[in-house]
Amino acid sequence: MTEHRTDRATERDETIAEFGHLVNLTPKQLQDWLERDESRAAGQHKGGGESTGHASGRRIVQLLRTPKSDLSEDDVAHMRKVNGYIKRHLAQRPSGDVTDTTWRHSLMNWGHDPLKGA
C-alpha cells in the first residue's frame, strides 16, 4: 500500500515539476495576455463563447498562485492536461516566423510562449 501511495506522490511531483517547466509565463504575464483580443480570438470556441484554451489560461493563473501543498488532485489533473496540450502543440510548430500566429497565441493561452527565452 505504501508503494502505491509513493508512486502517486512521485507522479504528482513529476506533473507539478513538468508544469513549472512548460508554463513559462508568470501569473501576471498570463493574466495580462488573457485580456488581449488576440488571446480571445485564438482556440476552439464552443457556441461562440470562451475558448477552451482561454478558460484554461484563467485556471492556470490560479494554479500558479496556489502553493504546491494546497493543490488538489483536480488541480494536478488540470496540470497534466496543460502539459499534454503544450507538448502536442509544440510538436506542430509551423515553419517561418511564428510571432503573430494563432499557433503561438493558442500556446500562450495555455501559459507557454514559444518565443520566450528564444
SEMAR-611823 format. One record per atom (N, C-alpha, C): chain; x, z, y; residue in one letter. Coordinates in nm, 3 decimals. Example, Ala and Ser with C-alpha at 12.3 -4.5 7.8 and 13.67 -1.06 7.14 Angstrom:
REM residues 2
+-----+---------+---------+---------+------+
! mol !       X !       Z !       Y ! type !
+-----+---------+---------+---------+------+
!   A !   1.319 !   0.780 !  -0.569 !    A !
!   A !   1.230 !   0.780 !  -0.450 !    A !
!   A !   1.320 !   0.780 !  -0.330 !    A !
!   A !   1.285 !   0.708 !  -0.225 !    S !
!   A !   1.367 !   0.714 !  -0.106 !    S !
!   A !   1.290 !   0.787 !   0.003 !    S !
+-----+---------+---------+---------+------+
REM end
This chain:
REM residues 118
+-----+---------+---------+---------+------+
! mol !       X !       Z !       Y ! type !
+-----+---------+---------+---------+------+
!   A !   0.083 !   0.000 !  -0.119 !    M !
!   A !   0.000 !   0.000 !   0.000 !    M !
!   A !   0.087 !   0.000 !   0.126 !    M !
!   A !   0.192 !   0.079 !   0.124 !    T !
!   A !   0.282 !   0.083 !   0.240 !    T !
!   A !   0.344 !  -0.052 !   0.264 !    T !
!   A !   0.378 !  -0.123 !   0.156 !    E !
!   A !   0.439 !  -0.255 !   0.168 !    E !
!   A !   0.346 !  -0.353 !   0.240 !    E !
!   A !   0.217 !  -0.350 !   0.204 !    H !
!   A !   0.119 !  -0.438 !   0.269 !    H !
!   A !   0.109 !  -0.406 !   0.418 !    H !
!   A !   0.104 !  -0.278 !   0.451 !    R !
!   A !   0.095 !  -0.237 !   0.590 !    R !
!   A !   0.220 !  -0.282 !   0.666 !    R !
!   A !   0.336 !  -0.270 !   0.604 !    T !
!   A !   0.462 !  -0.313 !   0.666 !    T !
!   A !   0.462 !  -0.463 !   0.689 !    T !
!   A !   0.410 !  -0.541 !   0.593 !    D !
!   A !   0.402 !  -0.686 !   0.610 !    D !
!   A !   0.314 !  -0.721 !   0.729 !    D !
!   A !   0.201 !  -0.655 !   0.742 !    R !
!   A !   0.111 !  -0.680 !   0.856 !    R !
!   A !   0.177 !  -0.641 !   0.987 !    R !
!   A !   0.249 !  -0.530 !   0.987 !    A !
!   A !   0.318 !  -0.486 !   1.109 !    A !
!   A !   0.427 !  -0.585 !   1.147 !    A !
!   A !   0.498 !  -0.637 !   1.046 !    T !
!   A !   0.604 !  -0.735 !   1.072 !    T !
!   A !   0.543 !  -0.863 !   1.126 !    T !
!   A !   0.433 !  -0.909 !   1.066 !    E !
!   A !   0.366 !  -1.030 !   1.112 !    E !
!   A !   0.316 !  -1.012 !   1.255 !    E !
!   A !   0.261 !  -0.896 !   1.283 !    R !
!   A !   0.213 !  -0.864 !   1.419 !    R !
!   A !   0.330 !  -0.873 !   1.519 !    R !
!   A !   0.441 !  -0.808 !   1.486 !    D !
!   A !   0.558 !  -0.809 !   1.574 !    D !
!   A !   0.612 !  -0.950 !   1.593 !    D !
!   A !   0.614 !  -1.030 !   1.487 !    E !
!   A !   0.663 !  -1.168 !   1.497 !    E !
!   A !   0.571 !  -1.253 !   1.585 !    E !
!   A !   0.441 !  -1.234 !   1.571 !    T !
!   A !   0.344 !  -1.308 !   1.653 !    T !
!   A !   0.362 !  -1.272 !   1.801 !    T !
!   A !   0.376 !  -1.144 !   1.829 !    I !
!   A !   0.392 !  -1.098 !   1.967 !    I !
!   A !   0.524 !  -1.151 !   2.025 !    I !
!   A !   0.630 !  -1.148 !   1.946 !    A !
!   A !   0.760 !  -1.198 !   1.994 !    A !
!   A !   0.755 !  -1.348 !   2.021 !    A !
!   A !   0.692 !  -1.424 !   1.930 !    E !
!   A !   0.680 !  -1.568 !   1.949 !    E !
!   A !   0.597 !  -1.599 !   2.073 !    E !
!   A !   0.489 !  -1.526 !   2.093 !    F !
!   A !   0.405 !  -1.541 !   2.212 !    F !
!   A !   0.489 !  -1.518 !   2.337 !    F !
!   A !   0.571 !  -1.414 !   2.336 !    G !
!   A !   0.657 !  -1.383 !   2.450 !    G !
!   A !   0.759 !  -1.491 !   2.479 !    G !
!   A !   0.799 !  -1.563 !   2.374 !    H !
!   A !   0.894 !  -1.673 !   2.390 !    H !
!   A !   0.824 !  -1.801 !   2.438 !    H !
!   A !   0.710 !  -1.833 !   2.380 !    L !
!   A !   0.641 !  -1.959 !   2.410 !    L !
!   A !   0.567 !  -1.955 !   2.544 !    L !
!   A !   0.508 !  -1.843 !   2.577 !    V !
!   A !   0.436 !  -1.830 !   2.704 !    V !
!   A !   0.543 !  -1.799 !   2.809 !    V !
!   A !   0.577 !  -1.901 !   2.889 !    N !
!   A !   0.686 !  -1.885 !   2.983 !    N !
!   A !   0.641 !  -1.873 !   3.129 !    N !
!   A !   0.511 !  -1.861 !   3.150 !    L !
!   A !   0.459 !  -1.835 !   3.285 !    L !
!   A !   0.430 !  -1.685 !   3.297 !    L !
!   A !   0.456 !  -1.630 !   3.413 !    T !
!   A !   0.422 !  -1.490 !   3.437 !    T !
!   A !   0.271 !  -1.480 !   3.456 !    T !
!   A !   0.217 !  -1.359 !   3.445 !    P !
!   A !   0.072 !  -1.346 !   3.469 !    P !
!   A !   0.032 !  -1.402 !   3.606 !    P !
!   A !   0.110 !  -1.375 !   3.708 !    K !
!   A !   0.080 !  -1.424 !   3.844 !    K !
!   A !   0.088 !  -1.576 !   3.851 !    K !
!   A !   0.193 !  -1.635 !   3.791 !    Q !
!   A !   0.206 !  -1.782 !   3.791 !    Q !
!   A !   0.088 !  -1.846 !   3.720 !    Q !
!   A !   0.049 !  -1.791 !   3.606 !    L !
!   A !  -0.062 !  -1.847 !   3.530 !    L !
!   A !  -0.193 !  -1.829 !   3.605 !    L !
!   A !  -0.214 !  -1.714 !   3.663 !    Q !
!   A !  -0.337 !  -1.690 !   3.739 !    Q !
!   A !  -0.346 !  -1.786 !   3.857 !    Q !
!   A !  -0.235 !  -1.805 !   3.928 !    D !
!   A !  -0.235 !  -1.900 !   4.040 !    D !
!   A !  -0.262 !  -2.042 !   3.992 !    D !
!   A !  -0.202 !  -2.081 !   3.879 !    W !
!   A !  -0.223 !  -2.214 !   3.822 !    W !
!   A !  -0.370 !  -2.236 !   3.788 !    W !
!   A !  -0.432 !  -2.136 !   3.728 !    L !
!   A !  -0.572 !  -2.148 !   3.684 !    L !
!   A !  -0.669 !  -2.168 !   3.801 !    L !
!   A !  -0.625 !  -2.136 !   3.921 !    E !
!   A !  -0.708 !  -2.156 !   4.041 !    E !
!   A !  -0.705 !  -2.301 !   4.090 !    E !
!   A !  -0.611 !  -2.379 !   4.044 !    R !
!   A !  -0.593 !  -2.516 !   4.094 !    R !
!   A !  -0.688 !  -2.615 !   4.026 !    R !
!   A !  -0.723 !  -2.721 !   4.099 !    D !
!   A !  -0.812 !  -2.824 !   4.045 !    D !
!   A !  -0.752 !  -2.892 !   3.922 !    D !
!   A !  -0.620 !  -2.912 !   3.922 !    E !
!   A !  -0.554 !  -2.977 !   3.808 !    E !
!   A !  -0.574 !  -2.895 !   3.680 !    E !
!   A !  -0.575 !  -2.765 !   3.694 !    S !
!   A !  -0.596 !  -2.678 !   3.579 !    S !
!   A !  -0.738 !  -2.692 !   3.526 !    S !
!   A !  -0.833 !  -2.691 !   3.617 !    R !
!   A !  -0.974 !  -2.700 !   3.576 !    R !
!   A !  -1.007 !  -2.835 !   3.513 !    R !
!   A !  -0.935 !  -2.941 !   3.555 !    A !
!   A !  -0.963 !  -3.076 !   3.506 !    A !
!   A !  -0.903 !  -3.102 !   3.367 !    A !
!   A !  -0.802 !  -3.026 !   3.329 !    A !
!   A !  -0.733 !  -3.051 !   3.201 !    A !
!   A !  -0.809 !  -2.987 !   3.084 !    A !
!   A !  -0.798 !  -3.050 !   2.969 !    G !
!   A !  -0.851 !  -2.991 !   2.847 !    G !
!   A !  -0.989 !  -3.040 !   2.810 !    G !
!   A !  -1.037 !  -2.985 !   2.698 !    Q !
!   A !  -1.168 !  -3.024 !   2.645 !    Q !
!   A !  -1.275 !  -2.934 !   2.706 !    Q !
!   A !  -1.373 !  -2.998 !   2.770 !    H !
!   A !  -1.482 !  -2.926 !   2.833 !    H !
!   A !  -1.606 !  -2.935 !   2.746 !    H !
!   A !  -1.660 !  -2.821 !   2.713 !    K !
!   A !  -1.782 !  -2.817 !   2.632 !    K !
!   A !  -1.903 !  -2.810 !   2.723 !    K !
!   A !  -1.983 !  -2.915 !   2.721 !    G !
!   A !  -2.105 !  -2.917 !   2.800 !    G !
!   A !  -2.080 !  -2.911 !   2.950 !    G !
!   A !  -1.967 !  -2.963 !   2.996 !    G !
!   A !  -1.938 !  -2.967 !   3.139 !    G !
!   A !  -1.889 !  -2.835 !   3.195 !    G !
!   A !  -1.876 !  -2.733 !   3.111 !    G !
!   A !  -1.830 !  -2.602 !   3.159 !    G !
!   A !  -1.679 !  -2.591 !   3.157 !    G !
!   A !  -1.632 !  -2.470 !   3.146 !    E !
!   A !  -1.489 !  -2.440 !   3.146 !    E !
!   A !  -1.425 !  -2.492 !   3.018 !    E !
!   A !  -1.304 !  -2.549 !   3.032 !    S !
!   A !  -1.234 !  -2.599 !   2.913 !    S !
!   A !  -1.186 !  -2.482 !   2.827 !    S !
!   A !  -1.163 !  -2.511 !   2.701 !    T !
!   A !  -1.113 !  -2.412 !   2.606 !    T !
!   A !  -0.980 !  -2.356 !   2.655 !    T !
!   A !  -0.890 !  -2.444 !   2.701 !    G !
!   A !  -0.759 !  -2.400 !   2.748 !    G !
!   A !  -0.767 !  -2.314 !   2.872 !    G !
!   A !  -0.859 !  -2.348 !   2.962 !    H !
!   A !  -0.873 !  -2.270 !   3.086 !    H !
!   A !  -0.922 !  -2.129 !   3.052 !    H !
!   A !  -1.020 !  -2.119 !   2.964 !    A !
!   A !  -1.069 !  -1.987 !   2.921 !    A !
!   A !  -0.958 !  -1.910 !   2.851 !    A !
!   A !  -0.881 !  -1.979 !   2.768 !    S !
!   A !  -0.768 !  -1.916 !   2.701 !    S !
!   A !  -0.666 !  -1.865 !   2.802 !    S !
!   A !  -0.641 !  -1.943 !   2.906 !    G !
!   A !  -0.547 !  -1.902 !   3.009 !    G !
!   A !  -0.587 !  -1.771 !   3.074 !    G !
!   A !  -0.715 !  -1.756 !   3.100 !    R !
!   A !  -0.762 !  -1.630 !   3.160 !    R !
!   A !  -0.737 !  -1.513 !   3.065 !    R !
!   A !  -0.757 !  -1.537 !   2.936 !    R !
!   A !  -0.731 !  -1.431 !   2.837 !    R !
!   A !  -0.581 !  -1.403 !   2.826 !    R !
!   A !  -0.499 !  -1.507 !   2.834 !    I !
!   A !  -0.354 !  -1.490 !   2.827 !    I !
!   A !  -0.305 !  -1.402 !   2.942 !    I !
!   A !  -0.359 !  -1.420 !   3.061 !    V !
!   A !  -0.322 !  -1.335 !   3.174 !    V !
!   A !  -0.346 !  -1.188 !   3.138 !    V !
!   A !  -0.461 !  -1.160 !   3.077 !    Q !
!   A !  -0.492 !  -1.023 !   3.037 !    Q !
!   A !  -0.394 !  -0.974 !   2.930 !    Q !
!   A !  -0.364 !  -1.060 !   2.833 !    L !
!   A !  -0.272 !  -1.021 !   2.725 !    L !
!   A !  -0.133 !  -0.990 !   2.779 !    L !
!   A !  -0.087 !  -1.070 !   2.874 !    L !
!   A !   0.045 !  -1.048 !   2.931 !    L !
!   A !   0.053 !  -0.915 !   3.007 !    L !
!   A !  -0.059 !  -0.870 !   3.055 !    R !
!   A !  -0.063 !  -0.744 !   3.131 !    R !
!   A !  -0.096 !  -0.623 !   3.043 !    R !
!   A !  -0.117 !  -0.646 !   2.914 !    T !
!   A !  -0.152 !  -0.537 !   2.822 !    T !
!   A !  -0.026 !  -0.486 !   2.752 !    T !
!   A !  -0.004 !  -0.354 !   2.753 !    P !
!   A !   0.111 !  -0.301 !   2.679 !    P !
!   A !   0.099 !  -0.336 !   2.530 !    P !
!   A !   0.212 !  -0.365 !   2.469 !    K !
!   A !   0.216 !  -0.406 !   2.328 !    K !
!   A !   0.139 !  -0.307 !   2.239 !    K !
!   A !   0.154 !  -0.179 !   2.268 !    S !
!   A !   0.090 !  -0.075 !   2.185 !    S !
!   A !  -0.063 !  -0.077 !   2.198 !    S !
!   A !  -0.114 !  -0.138 !   2.305 !    D !
!   A !  -0.259 !  -0.142 !   2.327 !    D !
!   A !  -0.324 !  -0.272 !   2.278 !    D !
!   A !  -0.246 !  -0.363 !   2.223 !    L !
!   A !  -0.301 !  -0.490 !   2.176 !    L !
!   A !  -0.384 !  -0.469 !   2.050 !    L !
!   A !  -0.505 !  -0.523 !   2.049 !    S !
!   A !  -0.593 !  -0.514 !   1.933 !    S !
!   A !  -0.559 !  -0.625 !   1.833 !    S !
!   A !  -0.618 !  -0.618 !   1.716 !    E !
!   A !  -0.599 !  -0.725 !   1.617 !    E !
!   A !  -0.656 !  -0.856 !   1.670 !    E !
!   A !  -0.765 !  -0.848 !   1.744 !    D !
!   A !  -0.825 !  -0.968 !   1.806 !    D !
!   A !  -0.729 !  -1.028 !   1.909 !    D !
!   A !  -0.662 !  -0.942 !   1.985 !    D !
!   A !  -0.563 !  -0.990 !   2.082 !    D !
!   A !  -0.449 !  -1.064 !   2.011 !    D !
!   A !  -0.400 !  -1.005 !   1.902 !    V !
!   A !  -0.289 !  -1.067 !   1.828 !    V !
!   A !  -0.336 !  -1.197 !   1.763 !    V !
!   A !  -0.461 !  -1.202 !   1.718 !    A !
!   A !  -0.515 !  -1.327 !   1.662 !    A !
!   A !  -0.519 !  -1.435 !   1.769 !    A !
!   A !  -0.554 !  -1.399 !   1.893 !    H !
!   A !  -0.554 !  -1.498 !   2.001 !    H !
!   A !  -0.411 !  -1.542 !   2.032 !    H !
!   A !  -0.318 !  -1.450 !   2.028 !    M !
!   A !  -0.177 !  -1.486 !   2.049 !    M !
!   A !  -0.132 !  -1.587 !   1.943 !    M !
!   A !  -0.174 !  -1.567 !   1.820 !    R !
!   A !  -0.141 !  -1.660 !   1.711 !    R !
!   A !  -0.198 !  -1.799 !   1.741 !    R !
!   A !  -0.320 !  -1.803 !   1.791 !    K !
!   A !  -0.385 !  -1.929 !   1.828 !    K !
!   A !  -0.307 !  -1.998 !   1.940 !    K !
!   A !  -0.266 !  -1.921 !   2.041 !    V !
!   A !  -0.189 !  -1.974 !   2.153 !    V !
!   A !  -0.056 !  -2.030 !   2.103 !    V !
!   A !   0.012 !  -1.955 !   2.018 !    N !
!   A !   0.140 !  -2.000 !   1.963 !    N !
!   A !   0.125 !  -2.134 !   1.891 !    N !
!   A !   0.022 !  -2.145 !   1.810 !    G !
!   A !  -0.001 !  -2.269 !   1.735 !    G !
!   A !  -0.031 !  -2.385 !   1.827 !    G !
!   A !  -0.116 !  -2.361 !   1.929 !    Y !
!   A !  -0.150 !  -2.468 !   2.022 !    Y !
!   A !  -0.025 !  -2.518 !   2.094 !    Y !
!   A !   0.053 !  -2.426 !   2.148 !    I !
!   A !   0.172 !  -2.465 !   2.224 !    I !
!   A !   0.268 !  -2.544 !   2.136 !    I !
!   A !   0.294 !  -2.498 !   2.015 !    K !
!   A !   0.387 !  -2.569 !   1.926 !    K !
!   A !   0.335 !  -2.709 !   1.890 !    K !
!   A !   0.207 !  -2.720 !   1.859 !    R !
!   A !   0.149 !  -2.851 !   1.826 !    R !
!   A !   0.155 !  -2.945 !   1.946 !    R !
!   A !   0.122 !  -2.894 !   2.062 !    H !
!   A !   0.118 !  -2.976 !   2.183 !    H !
!   A !   0.259 !  -3.020 !   2.224 !    H !
!   A !   0.357 !  -2.932 !   2.212 !    L !
!   A !   0.495 !  -2.969 !   2.244 !    L !
!   A !   0.544 !  -3.083 !   2.156 !    L !
!   A !   0.499 !  -3.085 !   2.031 !    A !
!   A !   0.539 !  -3.190 !   1.937 !    A !
!   A !   0.481 !  -3.326 !   1.975 !    A !
!   A !   0.380 !  -3.328 !   2.064 !    Q !
!   A !   0.315 !  -3.452 !   2.106 !    Q !
!   A !   0.358 !  -3.495 !   2.246 !    Q !
!   A !   0.474 !  -3.450 !   2.290 !    R !
!   A !   0.521 !  -3.481 !   2.426 !    R !
!   A !   0.525 !  -3.632 !   2.449 !    R !
!   A !   0.461 !  -3.678 !   2.556 !    P !
!   A !   0.466 !  -3.821 !   2.587 !    P !
!   A !   0.603 !  -3.859 !   2.645 !    P !
!   A !   0.634 !  -3.985 !   2.643 !    S !
!   A !   0.761 !  -4.030 !   2.699 !    S !
!   A !   0.750 !  -4.037 !   2.850 !    S !
!   A !   0.864 !  -4.037 !   2.914 !    G !
!   A !   0.867 !  -4.051 !   3.060 !    G !
!   A !   0.851 !  -3.918 !   3.132 !    G !
!   A !   0.826 !  -3.929 !   3.261 !    D !
!   A !   0.811 !  -3.812 !   3.347 !    D !
!   A !   0.676 !  -3.746 !   3.319 !    D !
!   A !   0.678 !  -3.621 !   3.281 !    V !
!   A !   0.554 !  -3.551 !   3.246 !    V !
!   A !   0.506 !  -3.457 !   3.358 !    V !
!   A !   0.571 !  -3.465 !   3.474 !    T !
!   A !   0.543 !  -3.371 !   3.582 !    T !
!   A !   0.394 !  -3.362 !   3.616 !    T !
!   A !   0.329 !  -3.475 !   3.637 !    D !
!   A !   0.188 !  -3.473 !   3.678 !    D !
!   A !   0.100 !  -3.537 !   3.571 !    D !
!   A !   0.107 !  -3.481 !   3.449 !    T !
!   A !   0.029 !  -3.536 !   3.338 !    T !
!   A !  -0.071 !  -3.433 !   3.287 !    T !
!   A !  -0.178 !  -3.483 !   3.230 !    T !
!   A !  -0.276 !  -3.395 !   3.168 !    T !
!   A !  -0.210 !  -3.316 !   3.054 !    T !
!   A !  -0.114 !  -3.378 !   2.985 !    W !
!   A !  -0.042 !  -3.310 !   2.877 !    W !
!   A !   0.022 !  -3.181 !   2.928 !    W !
!   A !   0.096 !  -3.191 !   3.037 !    R !
!   A !   0.161 !  -3.072 !   3.095 !    R !
!   A !   0.057 !  -2.974 !   3.146 !    R !
!   A !  -0.045 !  -3.023 !   3.214 !    H !
!   A !  -0.147 !  -2.935 !   3.271 !    H !
!   A !  -0.219 !  -2.857 !   3.160 !    H !
!   A !  -0.245 !  -2.923 !   3.048 !    S !
!   A !  -0.309 !  -2.854 !   2.935 !    S !
!   A !  -0.219 !  -2.742 !   2.883 !    S !
!   A !  -0.090 !  -2.773 !   2.867 !    L !
!   A !   0.004 !  -2.671 !   2.821 !    L !
!   A !   0.010 !  -2.553 !   2.918 !    L !
!   A !   0.008 !  -2.585 !   3.047 !    M !
!   A !   0.015 !  -2.478 !   3.147 !    M !
!   A !  -0.109 !  -2.389 !   3.141 !    M !
!   A !  -0.224 !  -2.445 !   3.108 !    N !
!   A !  -0.344 !  -2.364 !   3.090 !    N !
!   A !  -0.324 !  -2.262 !   2.979 !    N !
!   A !  -0.240 !  -2.297 !   2.880 !    W !
!   A !  -0.211 !  -2.209 !   2.768 !    W !
!   A !  -0.087 !  -2.123 !   2.793 !    W !
!   A !  -0.037 !  -2.125 !   2.919 !    G !
!   A !   0.071 !  -2.035 !   2.957 !    G !
!   A !   0.212 !  -2.089 !   2.943 !    G !
!   A !   0.225 !  -2.219 !   2.910 !    H !
!   A !   0.359 !  -2.277 !   2.891 !    H !
!   A !   0.379 !  -2.395 !   2.984 !    H !
!   A !   0.483 !  -2.387 !   3.067 !    D !
!   A !   0.522 !  -2.501 !   3.150 !    D !
!   A !   0.644 !  -2.565 !   3.087 !    D !
!   A !   0.629 !  -2.687 !   3.032 !    P !
!   A !   0.742 !  -2.752 !   2.963 !    P !
!   A !   0.856 !  -2.788 !   3.058 !    P !
!   A !   0.833 !  -2.785 !   3.188 !    L !
!   A !   0.939 !  -2.817 !   3.283 !    L !
!   A !   1.014 !  -2.692 !   3.330 !    L !
!   A !   0.962 !  -2.576 !   3.300 !    K !
!   A !   1.025 !  -2.451 !   3.342 !    K !
!   A !   1.156 !  -2.431 !   3.265 !    K !
!   A !   1.261 !  -2.414 !   3.339 !    G !
!   A !   1.392 !  -2.395 !   3.276 !    G !
!   A !   1.456 !  -2.524 !   3.232 !    G !
!   A !   1.392 !  -2.638 !   3.262 !    A !
!   A !   1.447 !  -2.767 !   3.220 !    A !
!   A !   1.554 !  -2.814 !   3.317 !    A !
+-----+---------+---------+---------+------+
REM end
